[in-house]
Amino acid sequence: MSGAAIPGAVVTVEAVDGNRGTTVTDEEGAFQLLSLPVANYKVKVSARGLSEWTAADVPV
């Protein structure tokens, strides 16, 4: 893992209750998802040519 920014990566978050959001990272690798209810989310990040990255139980 290099820690480099990944522009254009697809970020998807999903809570156990079905709340879901998807966005794309900007040119600096940053993203925002607004108006997510408070919950623990599974976060997936994918980009062409790279392995998908997933984290579970991410508090928001």
Summary of the structure (lengths in Angstrom):
residues: 60
radius of gyration: 11.7
end to end distance: 24.4
largest distance: 33.6
contacts: 131
relative contact order: 0.31
helix: 0%
strand: 42%
